[in-house]
Amino acid sequence: MRIRFEGCSDDLACWTAANGAGDEHDDCGKGTLRAFRVEAPDGGALLVFLQYAPAPASECWMVGYAPDTEGAGIPAGWSLTPGADGYTAQLDLEVPDGTTVTRVLPKGEG
């Protein structure tokens, strides 16, 4: 299953999956760091981060990733493909079917 992470406009951190699932987080243009936990049914996981970039890369989105835990690395069988479209970096993940995405930052918001 393919999942794409990217910025939309100056305030929406978005993810969409090939199966039609997806979500967006709006911070009203504050430039908040957003993080999503991507977890496969077998427990393999990765964190994906999005932020509307501060100067000197103003008016562009940054997208990055990190292992879920120290020493974990990228789960076996997953592929990551970076890209860009206009003002946003993109990250496409090829992950097992049944993989879930949960926003973990910022906490306590809708």
Summary of the structure (lengths in Angstrom):
residues: 110
radius of gyration: 13.4
end to end distance: 25.9
largest distance: 40.1
contacts: 296
relative contact order: 0.28
helix: 0%
strand: 54%
